[in-house]
């Protein structure tokens, strides 16, 4: 499994990549997509939706199960990855690149300090 060092990880298996201007991209970790199996549907958040850390931002369905997606940050959704509506298995194929879920304007960037770095996240999985 792959856990890029430039990301932060939420215990609910979401990742966050801090971008310029107080923005962040969020998605599902490689571990989570592997546990889910092939993703067949994703319920994306709405643009301009307010997110709170720890609350549901959408859902993902695989051949195995349906799981809630838990927001790793607090902020407002700026953009969602519409490619996932037609090709949801991008989450499996490219969890950290083409399979991103949403771009968010962060309300409190300090929340990122509460998330795991790659080594801490990997240790939590053992």
Buried (B, 14 or more C-beta within 10 A) or exposed (E): EEBBEEBBBBEBBBBBBBEEEEBBBBBBBBBBBEBBEEBBEBBBBEEEBEBEBEEBBBEBBBEEEEBEBBBBBBBEBBEBBEEBEEBBBBBBEBBBEBBBBBBBBBBEBEBBEEBBBBEEBBEEEE
